[in-house]
């Protein structure tokens, strides 16, 4: 037991878990790879009068990491206050904005709302034919009633419009209450209409930005959308090579290639596998990650993966275990945007096992599609399917200890054919 404690202490002091962070967003800009274009887009949006930003994309794609780096830049380079709100399904509009309101200097006991009224005096002045009524103005101060303030998004916006700050609303897709969503949309639109100095950055999961604003078309004009796609192979490699310099552990190039291929463009899986590889190398004292390290690391990565992925996979392979595992591996080698059943049959026979019949392949696919509780595959159109959760492709490869060999060569050819037919 003492030995386990000492190992854990040495790992905790190694900084490995500060460099490879699959379970928390990246907090340092020098450790974030491949998001310069999207970060530039968001900075441009939130520094444009009347504009606010929405970052969306799949789970594990790095949305919160990008939001963290933007927050860091706004604090350090633009001298803006930043407040980050992590949402839950129970949050209300008040929960989302109240702490930001107080943190940014709002005082419920002394705050007032100002209304300006105009009175016509009836006299005329100016060039003949272009006269105008003379008016006098007076301002009326009204004490803000804190108890009812949050019933009115416009009044909350009035309290904040002069605050040079960024309000980050992360995991906004978790919000369930429709009234909360409507108030949040009205709040953003009102800030935009008043050309507020306070800017809002919304972050959430969604295949399209429309999923997050579909019920509130009025804010589309002022809420610019930035989609985070899977990042490139080179940028995924940079995550590992940059991390290596921080912790002084070397990864063989072949191992880096395997990790990048398994990740399918998702930084989360690069961080997860690299973390387990680095921990293994550190504890062994070799300071080198080679082909022998990777299988052990993949097994640990599977054990540390999200429970929902593991359970879905286990149910999917429960019947016809051997065939189901092979067909799922073949599906994970197909194009991320989907596959035809005929293409899955070809991938299975060419890359995995030539002896599995097309009837058997169609049978397991039919079971996955018809089992609504499983939620493994989704129908794009008749005969055309894709993984409901795109991260499943990476998880399946990890489970099977997938590494570069002839499977990759065949898969690359078939994916290219798919791209020409459906994507390009």
N, C-alpha and C positions, 0 to 999 in steps of 0.2 A: 504493500500500500504506500509506504514511504517513497518507493521508487516512482510510482505513478505521480505522486505530488511533485517530486523534483522535476520530472519530465514536463509536467504542466507549467511549473514555474519558469523553466528555461524557455519554453515556447512563448509564454506570455512576455518574457523580456527580450525576445528575439526580433521584435517589430514585424515579423512575418504577417501577423494578423492585422497590422496597421496598413500594410501594403496591398495585400489581397483580401478584399472585403466583400464576399458574396452576400452577406446578410445585412449590410448597411451601405448607404450611398457613399460614393467617393466624396471626400471633403476637400482634397487638395487638387488644384488645377493641374499641377505637374504630373499627377497620377491618372488624370482623365485623358483617354485617347479617343480621337476620331469624332469629336463633336464640335469642332471649331465653327463649321458652317452654321449649325443649328444655334449655337451660343450667340454668334454674330447676329443671326436673325432676331432672336429674342431681345438682345440688347438694343437693336435698332427699333424694334416695336415699342418697347417700354420707354424709350427716350424720344418717341414721336408724340406730339401733343394729341390727346384724345384717344390714344391707342392703348390697349391692354393685351395680354398674351395668354395663349392656351397651348401647353405642351401635352401631346398625347402619343400613345403607342402601347405596344404589348407589355405585359408584366415581364420584368427582368431585362428590359431594353436599356435602362439607365436614365429614366426620367428624373428621379429624385437626385441623382448625381449631377445632372445638368443643372437642375434648379439650385443645388448647393453651390455650384461654381458661379452661377449668375449672382446669387446672393452675396457671395464673397467679393465679386467684382463691384457690385453696387455699393457695398460698404467701403471697400478700400480705394476704388478708383473714382467713384462718383459721389462719395461722401453722403450716401443715403442711409437712413435707418431701414432695417429690414426686420419684418416679423413673419415667422413661418408658422402656419397652422396645419397640423396633421389631422385630417378629418376622420370621423368614424360614422357609422350608420345612424347613430343617435344624435348627431350634431344638429343644432338649429342655427338660423342666421345669427342669433345673438351669440352663441358659442363661438362662431367663426370670427366675428369682428370685435367682440367685447374686449378681449385682452389686448388686441392690437390698438384699439381705441385708447385704452388706459396707458399702454406702453408709449404711445405717441404723444402723450401729454394732455389727454382730455380730462377735464375736472368737472365731474357732474355737479358739484356745488357752486361752480362759478361760471359755467358755460352758458352762453346765450345764443339764440338764433336771431338774426337781424332781418327784418322785412322793410322794404322801401316802398312808400306810396307816393303817388303824384296827384296833385290837385290842379285843375284848369282854372285860370283866373279870368278867362274870357277875352282879354285884350289881344290885339294882333300886333305883330312886329315883322319887319323885313321888307323885301322888295314887293311892290304892288303885284298882286296876283299870286304871290308865293308866300303869303303870310302864314304864320303858325301860331297856335295858341301858346301863350306864355304859361309855364307851369312852375309850381314850387314843389319841392320834395321834402319829405320828412321821414326819418327812420324810427321804427318802433322796435324796441328790444323785448324779446320774450324769453323768459327763463326756460331752459331745457328741462323737461320732465323725464328724468332718467328711467323711470319705471315703464314709460310708454315709448321711449325713444326707438327701441328696436322693432316696433311695429311699423316703422316708416323708414325704408331704406334711403329715401331721399334726405331725411333729417340726419341720418348717420353720415351720409356722404357730405352734407353741409358742415359737419363737425370736423371732417378730415381733409377737405379739398386743398387746404393750404399746407398740408404736411408733406414735405419732400421725403417720401418713403416708398418702400415696396412691400406689398402684402402678398405673401406666397401661400396659396391654398393648395396643399398637397393631398393626394389621394382623394380628390374631389369626386371620383366615380363611386365612392362608398356612400355618398349622401343619398338617403332614401326618401326623405320627406319632400314632397313636391312643392309645398309652400316655401320651404327653405331654398330650393333651387330658384323659384320665381323671384324671391326677395334678393337673392344673390345676383341674379341677372339684372334686376332693376337697379341695384346698387352700382354695378359696373357701368350700366348705361348712363346713369345719372352723373357718375364721376366723369365719364367721357363728355357728356353734354356741357359740363361746367369747366372742361379743360383742366381737370384736377391735377395737382402735382403728385398726389398719391396714385401709384400704379398698382395694378393687380396682376399676378401671374398665377394662373390655374394649372394644376398638374394632375393628370389622371389617365387611367387605362381606357382605351377605345380603339377600335379598328379604323374609325374615321372620326374627325372632330365633330361631325354632325350628331354622333351619338350623345355627345355631352351638351350640345346647345339646341337640339332638335325641337324642344318644346318652347324655346325662347328665341325665335328668329330675329327679334328686335335688337339683340346684342351682337349679331354677326358682323355688323358694320364696324364696331369698335373693338371686337375681340378677335385678334388675328391668330390663326392656328399654325402651329409648327409641329410637324409629324416627325417622330424619331424612328427611322427604319433600322433594321439590323445593320451593324457597322461592318466595314470592309475587312478582308483577311489581313491586310497590312496593319490596320489599326488594332485588330485583335492581337496580332503578334506584338505590337508595341506595348500593350498592357503587361505582357510577360517580360519582355526585354527591359522595360523601364523598371519594373518591380525587382528584377534580378540585381540591378545595380544598387538598389536600396538595401537589399538583404545579403548581398554577396553570395548568392547561390546560382550556379550555372544550370541552364536547361539545354539539353541537346536539341539541335535544330529539328530532328525528326519528331521528338516529343512535342515541341512547340507546334509543328504542323498538325500532329494528331489532336492536340487540345483545341486548336483553332477549328479544325474540321468538325469535331464533336460539338462545338459550341453553336454552330449554325447561325453565327452572327450575334449571339446574345452575350454581352459582357458578363452577366451573372455567372454563366457556366465556365467562362475563362477564369474568372476569379476563384470559383469553387474548386475546380480541378487543380489550378496552379497552387492554391493554398494547400491542398492535401499533398501534392507533390513536394512542395517546399518543406512542409512539416516533416514528411518522411525523410527527406535528405538531411535536414537539420538534426533530427534525432539519431540518424545513423552515423552522423559525423563525416559524411562524404562530401557534403556541400555541392553535390552534383546530381541532377535529375536525368536519368537515362531510361532506356526502354524497359528495364526491369522495375523501375519505380512506378511507371504509369499504371499498370494493372492494379497494384495495391491502392494507389490513389483513387482510381475510378471506383473501386469497391467502396471506399470510404465516402466518396462524393455522392454515390447513390444513397448510402445510409443517411447522409446529411441533407438530402434533397427534400423539397416540400412534400408533406404527407399526401396531399391530393394527387400529385403525380404518381407516387408509388402505389397508392390504392387503385387508381384507374388502370395502371399497367397490370397490376396483379389480377384484377378482375378480367381484364381483356385476354389474358393468356391462361385463365383457369381451365377452360376446356381446350382440348387439342393443344396441350402446352407446347410441344415441340414445333408444330406447324405454325401456331399462332405467333410464337416468338420470332420465327424466321420471316413470316409475312410482315410483322410489325417492323422488323429491322429493315426489310426491303422498302417499306413505306417511308421510313425515316431517311432513306437515301434518295427518295424522289424529290422533285422540286418543292420548295416551301409553299408555293401557291396552290399545290394540289396535284392530282394525278387521275388519269382514267384507270378503270379496273384492268383494261388490257395492258396499260403501261406498268401497272403494279405486277401483273403476271410476268411480264417480260423482265422486270427488275428482279423479281424473286428467283426466276429460273436462271437468269444470266449471271447475277451477282451473288446469290445466296445458295440455292439448292435446285439443281435442274430436275430433280425427281419429284418435286411437289406438283401435283396436278392443278390445272387451271380451275377445275371444279372445286377442289379443296380451298384454293385461294378465294374464289368467289363466295364460298360458304362462310368463311370466317369474316370476310368483309361485310356480308349481309347481316351476320349476327351483331357486329359492332354498330352498324347503322341502325338496326331495328331496336336495339337496346337503348332506349332514351336515357335511362338512369346512368349508363356507362359514360356517354358523352365523349367518346374517343374520336370519332370522325364526324364531320359535318358535310352535308351534300351541297356542293357548289351549284350543280345542275345535274340532270339525269346522267348517271354513270360517271360523274366527275366529283371527286371528294378531296378533302384536306383535313389535317388534324384540327380539332376544335381549339385546342391550346397549342400554339406553335412550339412552345417549349418542350412538348412531348418528344419531338424529333431528337433533341439533344439528350433527353433522359434515356430514351431507348438505346441510343449509341453508348451511353455510359454503362447501362446495364449489361450490354453485350460485349463490353471491352473493345469497342470498335477501334481499329487502327488502320493506317494506310496499307493497302495491298491491292490485289486485282479488283476487289469490290469497288474501290474508289475510281479506278479507271473506267470501269463499266458504268458506274453511277454518273460520272461526269458526262459521258457520251449521251446517256439517256436524258439527263437533266437539260443538256444543251438542245436536244431535239424538242423537249417540252417547251423550252423558252421560245424557240422559233415558232412553235405552233400556237401558243397561248399568251405569251408574255410580250415578246418583241414586237 
